[in-house]
Amino acid sequence: MSIEVRPASVYEDVRAVIGPKSPTANVCFCLSYRLGSRLNTSLVGPARGEYVAGLCRADPPPGVLAYDGDEPVGWAAVAPRAETSFAHSRKIPHVDDLPVWSLWCVRVRPGHRKQGVSHALIAGAVAFAREHGAPAVEAYPRDNGDARVDLTMAYAGLRKNFARAGFVHAADTTSVLAGHPRILMRLDLR
């Protein structure tokens, strides 16, 4: 498998990785940390997809996609922290006043897991943030040690994968996801 990571500017490819099977479903579509709760809950059914399509047309697009040839096999959400709900989070602290970017969702499609896609996505998201002037990238992965992780809740990533990519523990948080604490990890790009 040869993985290439590209900006998430093709809506159909984003939908293939993180969209619902039914266009009327009200699934996350990776909007829950990107939007305030009022707007997030007001976007129902097809309106969620339409909103994401608009994000894909924006500059910069909402994240990156991993491709195996022409097939989209993974997604990573990355954006300036100031444009996410992490900007106002009481559970995820601010380390300093740098205009950091947040990397909060890594998703690999079934059938493509355990083939290095998540590692390529993390590296691609970091490169994308760097190209857009980010001085650092933060992630808020689960600190699960050796415990198994329910794949439904693995979107935040795992500490060991971010450590492998050069991120370092920057702060503890009071956030817990599916029984595991989340930590703030950071990669300085300066």
C-alpha angles and dihedrals in degrees: 000000000000111000123203121186119211136171112278096246098129108082095197090057093048090049091050091058105034106010126104123262088234118050089218094058120111100220125150098264082190092286102114095088094032097058138045113259095251094055092039093055093042092060104084132169114334092003089072091056092045090053092050090048088057091051090052090056092049127096109265101026118225098267143310137297129212117221132197097201104312095336118101107227105165147021137206123188113216129163141138108296089230088066095053137068087255086077089072101027118138090196101048109058129217111243095198141326098280113129092244126178122235124226105193111152131047116176128178120189119242111267092036101065124117091028100101097267095127091051091051090048093052091048091046093049090051091050090048092051091047091051088054094051102263112163090201141357124225128200130187104208130169115265095217100150107202095333117123115253127219103240091223089065098036093092092101089063131233127278093235093056093052092045088053088055092054100263115142131207105265103168145349118245135204090229118115124189120194092336098313125103118242121223132198112245124183141195117200112219098185 
